[in-house]
Amino acid sequence: MKVTVITSSLRSNYSGGSVHVNNVVRRLTKYFKVEFIPSINFFISNQSVAEEIERIKTLGIEVPEFVYSLSKFSDLKPSFLPYSPSVYREYVKNINIEADIIYDPDYTTPESIFISNKSRTLLGLTLHEPLYSFTQSIVYTYYTLRPFFIYSLDYFIKRGVGLYLLTRSKLKYMRQAKYLKFVAGVSNGTLDSVKLNVKKYLIYPGNGVDKELLDYRTRKKEDYVIFWTTLIPPKGVLNFLYVLYLLKKRGIQVKAKIAGKFLYYKYREMFFKFIREKGLDIEYLGFLSKEELYSIVAKAKLLIYPSLADGFSITILEALALGTPVIAYSIPTVYSVYKSVPAVKFVKEGDIKGMAMEVEEELRKGELLDAVYSDEVKSFIEFHNWDNVTESIAKILKEEVELGGKGSD
């Protein structure tokens, strides 16, 4: 059985989707003959296309010769929204495949749909973030900008409207897919957002962690809380600041460490200015190696994670594996994954005051810290490994090919 994988990269950039794709696709070679065709984003601002393709081949993954000719699309400018349909029609013009099924392991742009329609090949898509409603797009963006909303009206409009337009674009192309056999999701909350008459699968487990993280676990915690991810408003970096400020106003000085890369200069400057003005005890660690990050997270008392942009949250899973409990917003996607995990406490989306109160209670009582070493949490972590994730996906692909065959116009 041959599977053609269409995605932007097979190299992790620390986003949840890229980590998933990097770990899963290489393991799919244990089950199938796997072919890789990159989407347009693979070529954008990539000075090492040939080297990257050769690296992918060393993983036992086939790369057709015509892929090299697609590098001419590297001149396109990066875009938050998909390109025009004419760009994708031109992109697939010289793409010819013979596969049992096409699989897009992180559906964000529609190349896989255009290739499936052209080749009349079965198609499966996996979503790592939900298809946001207009209300979610606007309200979630508003929540992420506090306490800097008044200085962020331009970002609010661009992000809020853009997120909804992105969802509309994804749905439009999904409706045009003639051979779409299934949509999979890494969480129930993600699948619930898909309002299409198509077969849906929950990938269970949806994501995994490497066993090596368990070696870093320690009960010898140091006196600080942690926050790490890509440092953008949707991931909660601004809310994190405000939680610590609210605690200080209540007379509770919390020491914190934060790691990751700022994508926007404006919010980097706001971040450090707010720390100085409010006298917060926050140490910025920058972008760390995995080994450095794991060691620091393992010694933290708590991960404060007010993210409003996750379909699963590998960050939370890694924290639990490292022995650090979590307080997070109860967005439907993340809540559906971790609601039964006793070392994770949820707070209503955007309720910064409620999160501050829960952080205060945990630092005083340490109940979540006790729970993170329970057998229940240990079993949860051990089950969430990349071999189990890949096996779940392989079963879905096999089932659809056995049931399917070629589609029809």
Rosetta blueprint (number, residue, H / E / L):
1 M L
2 K E
3 V E
4 T E
5 V E
6 I E
7 T E
8 S L
9 S L
10 L L
11 R L
12 S L
13 N L
14 Y L
15 S L
16 G H
17 G H
18 S H
19 V H
20 H H
21 V H
22 N H
23 N H
24 V H
25 V H
26 R H
27 R H
28 L H
29 T L
30 K L
31 Y L
32 F L
33 K E
34 V E
35 E E
36 F E
37 I E
38 P E
39 S L
40 I H
41 N H
42 F H
43 F L
44 I L
45 S L
46 N L
47 Q L
48 S L
49 V H
50 A H
51 E H
52 E H
53 I H
54 E H
55 R H
56 I H
57 K H
58 T L
59 L L
60 G L
61 I L
62 E E
63 V L
64 P L
65 E H
66 F H
67 V H
68 Y H
69 S H
70 L H
71 S H
72 K H
73 F H
74 S H
75 D H
76 L L
77 K L
78 P L
79 S L
80 F L
81 L L
82 P L
83 Y L
84 S L
85 P H
86 S H
87 V H
88 Y H
89 R H
90 E H
91 Y H
92 V L
93 K L
94 N L
95 I L
96 N L
97 I L
98 E L
99 A L
100 D L
101 I E
102 I E
103 Y E
104 D E
105 P L
106 D L
107 Y L
108 T L
109 T L
110 P L
111 E H
112 S H
113 I H
114 F H
115 I H
116 S H
117 N H
118 K H
119 S H
120 R L
121 T L
122 L L
123 L E
124 G E
125 L E
126 T E
127 L E
128 H L
129 E L
130 P L
131 L L
132 Y L
133 S L
134 F H
135 T H
136 Q H
137 S H
138 I H
139 V H
140 Y H
141 T H
142 Y H
143 Y H
144 T H
145 L L
146 R L
147 P L
148 F L
149 F H
150 I H
151 Y H
152 S L
153 L H
154 D H
155 Y H
156 F H
157 I H
158 K H
159 R H
160 G H
161 V H
162 G H
163 L H
164 Y H
165 L H
166 L H
167 T H
168 R H
169 S H
170 K H
171 L H
172 K H
173 Y H
174 M H
175 R H
176 Q H
177 A L
178 K L
179 Y L
180 L E
181 K E
182 F E
183 V E
184 A E
185 G E
186 V L
187 S L
188 N H
189 G H
190 T H
191 L H
192 D H
193 S L
194 V L
195 K L
196 L L
197 N L
198 V L
199 K E
200 K E
201 Y E
202 L E
203 I L
204 Y L
205 P L
206 G L
207 N L
208 G L
209 V L
210 D L
211 K H
212 E H
213 L H
214 L H
215 D H
216 Y H
217 R L
218 T L
219 R L
220 K L
221 K L
222 E L
223 D L
224 Y L
225 V E
226 I E
227 F E
228 W E
229 T L
230 T L
231 L E
232 I L
233 P H
234 P H
235 K H
236 G L
237 V H
238 L H
239 N H
240 F H
241 L H
242 Y H
243 V H
244 L H
245 Y H
246 L H
247 L H
248 K H
249 K H
250 R L
251 G L
252 I L
253 Q L
254 V L
255 K E
256 A E
257 K E
258 I E
259 A E
260 G L
261 K L
262 F E
263 L L
264 Y L
265 Y H
266 K H
267 Y H
268 R H
269 E H
270 M H
271 F H
272 F H
273 K H
274 F H
275 I H
276 R H
277 E H
278 K H
279 G L
280 L L
281 D E
282 I E
283 E E
284 Y E
285 L E
286 G E
287 F L
288 L L
289 S L
290 K H
291 E H
292 E H
293 L H
294 Y H
295 S H
296 I H
297 V H
298 A H
299 K L
300 A L
301 K L
302 L E
303 L E
304 I E
305 Y E
306 P L
307 S L
308 L L
309 A L
310 D L
311 G L
312 F L
313 S L
314 I H
315 T H
316 I H
317 L H
318 E H
319 A H
320 L H
321 A H
322 L L
323 G L
324 T L
325 P L
326 V E
327 I E
328 A E
329 Y E
330 S L
331 I L
332 P H
333 T H
334 V H
335 Y H
336 S H
337 V H
338 Y H
339 K L
340 S L
341 V L
342 P L
343 A L
344 V E
345 K E
346 F E
347 V E
348 K L
349 E L
350 G L
351 D L
352 I H
353 K H
354 G H
355 M H
356 A H
357 M H
358 E H
359 V H
360 E H
361 E H
362 E H
363 L H
364 R H
365 K H
366 G L
367 E H
368 L H
369 L H
370 D H
371 A H
372 V L
373 Y L
374 S L
375 D H
376 E H
377 V H
378 K H
379 S H
380 F H
381 I H
382 E H
383 F H
384 H L
385 N L
386 W H
387 D H
388 N H
389 V H
390 T H
391 E H
392 S H
393 I H
394 A H
395 K H
396 I H
397 L H
398 K H
399 E H
400 E H
401 V H
402 E H
403 L H
404 G L
405 G L
406 K L
407 G L
408 S L
409 D L
